[in-house]
């Protein structure tokens, strides 16, 4: 007897399992990468590649081959929050980032950092502390940046040591993360962006101290203590968001300047060959500026309003 519609909807995670998604394309158009679960009732999403010249798809990484059938550790708090705000219901590899030519991909699994070879297939783990969050290779595929304990780090793919680029001991300050409002209301789930040359990063600095603290309990786990979260109900104070340019060679941090009183929200950011761009928004979300950023001085100029 066939399952009822509600059971089918639940078993297939809203009929999303088994369908390809999260497409990314190599700059030269030679390769397309995507995520897909092996079946419509299997929640373990894997990383695939499609070779355009050969007109064939191939499995690059099966997460079960990296960490076994089940994860050993609970998800990092930042990853749990990201999945909740992105309405992510699958398991396994649910997000990834690639270099410019789609030769390598960075994946966080079980709080560990893996780098996949998109040309030959397979993946290897990089020796980093845990838990790693939001790893992203630079456009040239030489380094991978990631967030660890609310600080921004980088590691070289070939025998590189882990270096902290930006971070502070204050637990309410983070670097390289998206604050609640941006992730929940503006679909900005990331907090840093590589320069095209891979020698600098545009990154957020978020101070949550103005945001009121709420406590969330887990009714299904009454023995667990309530968890404190910083949540800004409508009309209350938001997090203070800054943007900085971090130079990897010198270690310098250049603050990006704009009228943050009039435009407190960072809605989007991007960095390509023409330079960094940011989109900032007014509190009532009725005005938005697209600003060009001078990465040397941090000064901005308005491109569109």
C-alpha positions in Angstrom: 0.0 0.0 0.0 1.4 3.4 -1.0 2.3 5.9 1.8 0.0 8.7 2.4 0.9 12.1 1.1 2.0 13.4 4.5 4.3 10.4 5.0 5.8 10.8 1.5 6.4 14.5 2.1 8.2 13.7 5.3 10.2 10.8 4.0 11.4 12.8 0.9 12.0 16.0 2.9 9.4 17.9 1.1 10.2 16.1 -2.2 13.7 17.5 -2.4 15.8 14.4 -1.9 17.3 13.0 -5.1 17.0 16.2 -7.0 20.2 18.1 -8.0 20.8 21.5 -6.5 23.5 24.1 -5.4 25.0 24.4 -8.9 28.3 26.1 -9.4 30.1 26.6 -12.7 33.9 26.8 -13.5 35.0 30.1 -14.9 35.9 28.5 -18.2 32.6 26.5 -18.4 34.4 23.2 -18.4 32.7 21.8 -15.3 29.5 22.1 -13.3 29.3 21.0 -9.7 26.2 20.2 -7.7 24.8 18.3 -4.7 22.4 15.4 -4.9 21.2 12.6 -2.7 21.4 9.1 -4.2 17.6 8.5 -3.9 14.4 10.3 -3.2 14.2 8.8 0.4 18.0 9.0 1.2 18.9 12.2 3.1 22.7 11.9 2.7 23.6 14.5 0.0 26.8 13.9 -1.9 29.0 16.2 -4.1 28.9 15.6 -7.9 30.5 17.1 -11.0 29.4 17.2 -14.6 32.2 17.4 -17.3 30.8 19.5 -20.1 33.2 18.2 -22.8 32.5 14.6 -22.1 28.9 15.1 -21.3 29.0 12.9 -18.2 28.4 13.3 -14.5 30.4 11.6 -11.8 30.3 11.2 -8.0 33.2 13.3 -6.5 32.6 12.7 -2.7 30.2 10.5 -0.8 30.1 11.8 2.8 29.6 8.3 4.2 33.0 7.4 2.8 34.6 10.2 4.8 33.0 10.1 8.2 31.0 6.8 8.2 27.3 6.3 8.2 26.7 8.7 11.0 28.5 11.8 12.3 30.4 11.3 15.5 30.0 14.9 16.8 27.0 17.2 17.0 26.9 20.0 14.5 28.7 23.3 15.5 26.3 25.9 16.8 27.0 28.2 13.8 26.2 25.3 11.4 23.0 24.4 13.2 21.9 28.1 13.0 22.8 28.3 9.3 20.8 25.2 8.4 17.8 26.5 10.3 17.9 29.9 8.6 18.5 28.3 5.2 15.7 25.8 5.8 18.1 23.0 5.2 16.7 19.5 5.9 19.2 17.2 4.2 22.3 15.6 5.7 25.8 14.8 4.5 27.3 17.5 2.3 24.7 20.3 2.3 27.0 23.2 1.4 30.4 23.6 -0.3 32.6 26.2 -2.0 34.8 26.0 -5.0 37.8 27.8 -6.5 37.5 29.8 -9.7 38.3 26.9 -12.1 36.2 24.3 -10.1 39.3 22.2 -9.4 38.9 22.0 -5.6 36.0 22.2 -3.3 36.0 22.9 0.5 33.5 21.0 2.7 32.9 20.9 6.4 31.7 17.6 7.8 31.4 16.7 11.4 33.3 19.9 12.2 36.2 18.7 10.1 37.7 20.4 7.0 37.9 18.3 3.8 39.1 19.4 0.4 37.7 17.5 -2.6 39.5 17.1 -5.9 36.9 18.0 -8.5 39.1 16.8 -11.4 40.1 13.3 -10.2 37.5 12.8 -7.5 38.0 11.9 -3.8 38.8 14.2 -0.8 41.3 14.6 1.9 41.1 16.1 5.4 43.2 19.2 6.2 44.7 19.3 9.7 42.8 22.0 11.5 41.3 22.5 14.9 37.5 21.8 15.2 34.8 22.7 14.7 35.3 24.3 11.3 32.5 26.4 9.8 31.9 27.8 6.3 35.3 26.8 4.6 35.9 28.5 1.2 39.0 28.1 -1.1 40.5 31.2 -2.6 39.9 31.7 -6.3 43.4 30.3 -7.2 42.8 27.2 -5.1 45.9 27.7 -2.9 44.3 28.4 0.4 41.1 27.7 2.3 39.6 30.3 4.8 37.2 29.2 7.5 35.6 30.3 10.7 36.6 28.7 14.0 35.3 29.8 17.4 34.0 33.1 15.9 37.3 34.0 14.4 38.5 33.9 10.8 41.3 31.6 9.8 43.2 30.4 6.8 45.3 27.3 5.9 47.4 26.5 2.8 46.4 23.4 0.9 50.0 22.2 0.6 51.5 21.7 4.1 50.2 25.1 5.3 49.8 26.0 9.0 46.6 27.4 10.3 46.7 31.2 10.8 44.2 33.4 12.5 43.4 36.4 10.4 40.9 38.2 12.7 39.3 37.4 16.0 38.7 38.7 19.5 38.3 37.2 22.9 34.9 38.8 23.4 32.3 36.1 23.0 29.8 38.6 21.6 32.1 39.6 18.7 32.6 37.5 15.6 34.6 37.8 12.4 33.5 36.2 9.1 29.9 35.3 10.2 26.5 36.5 9.1 24.4 38.0 11.9 20.8 36.8 12.5 19.0 39.6 10.6 21.2 39.1 7.5 20.8 35.3 7.4 17.1 35.2 8.3 15.7 38.2 6.4 18.2 39.0 3.6 19.4 35.5 2.6 23.0 36.5 3.3 24.4 33.3 5.0 28.1 34.2 4.7 30.4 36.8 6.3 33.6 36.9 4.2 34.6 37.1 0.5 37.9 36.4 -1.2 39.7 38.8 -3.5 40.2 37.6 -7.1 44.0 37.2 -6.4 43.4 35.3 -3.2 45.6 37.7 -1.3 42.9 39.5 0.8 39.5 39.0 2.3 36.5 41.3 2.7 35.0 40.3 6.1 32.4 41.2 8.5 32.9 42.1 12.2 29.7 41.6 14.2 29.2 42.9 17.7 26.1 41.3 19.3 26.3 43.2 22.6 23.3 45.5 21.8 21.1 42.6 21.0 18.8 41.3 23.8 19.4 37.9 25.2 16.7 35.2 25.2 16.6 31.7 26.5 15.4 28.7 24.5 14.5 25.4 26.0 14.2 22.1 24.2 10.8 20.6 25.2 11.8 17.2 23.7 14.9 17.2 26.1 13.6 18.5 29.4 16.8 17.4 31.1 18.9 19.8 28.9 19.4 23.3 30.2 18.0 26.3 28.4 20.3 27.8 25.8 21.0 31.6 25.7 20.7 33.2 22.2 21.0 36.8 21.0 17.7 37.5 19.2 16.5 40.9 17.9 12.7 41.1 18.0 11.3 43.8 15.6 11.9 47.3 16.8 14.8 46.3 19.2 18.5 46.9 18.8 20.3 44.9 16.1 23.9 43.7 16.0 26.6 46.3 15.0 28.0 45.2 11.7 31.3 46.4 10.3 33.2 45.5 7.1 37.0 45.2 6.9 39.6 44.3 4.3 42.2 41.9 5.7 45.5 41.6 3.8 47.0 38.1 4.1 50.6 39.2 3.5 50.8 42.2 5.9 48.0 41.1 8.3 46.6 44.7 8.1 42.9 45.4 8.6 41.3 48.3 6.7 37.8 49.3 7.9 35.3 50.1 5.2 33.4 53.3 5.7 29.8 54.3 4.9 27.0 56.0 6.7 26.1 53.2 9.1 23.6 55.3 11.0 21.5 55.7 7.9 22.3 52.3 6.4 22.9 49.8 9.3 22.3 46.6 7.3 24.8 44.9 5.2 22.5 43.1 2.7 25.1 41.7 0.3 28.8 41.8 -0.7 30.9 40.7 -3.6 34.5 40.9 -4.8 35.6 40.5 -8.5 38.2 41.9 -10.9 36.6 45.3 -10.7 36.9 45.5 -6.9 34.8 44.9 -3.8 31.1 45.8 -3.7 28.7 46.0 -0.8 25.0 46.6 -0.7 23.8 48.4 2.5 20.2 49.0 3.6 18.2 51.4 5.8 16.5 50.2 8.9 13.1 50.4 7.3 14.5 48.4 4.3 13.1 50.9 1.8 16.5 52.3 0.7 19.5 50.3 -0.6 22.8 51.6 -1.8 25.3 49.6 -3.9 28.8 50.9 -3.0 32.1 50.4 -4.6 34.9 49.8 -2.0 38.5 51.0 -2.4 40.3 48.0 -0.7 43.4 50.2 0.0 41.7 53.0 1.9 38.3 51.5 2.8 36.5 54.5 1.2 33.2 53.9 -0.6 31.4 55.5 -3.5 27.8 55.1 -4.5 27.1 53.2 -7.7 23.3 52.9 -7.4 20.6 53.8 -5.0 
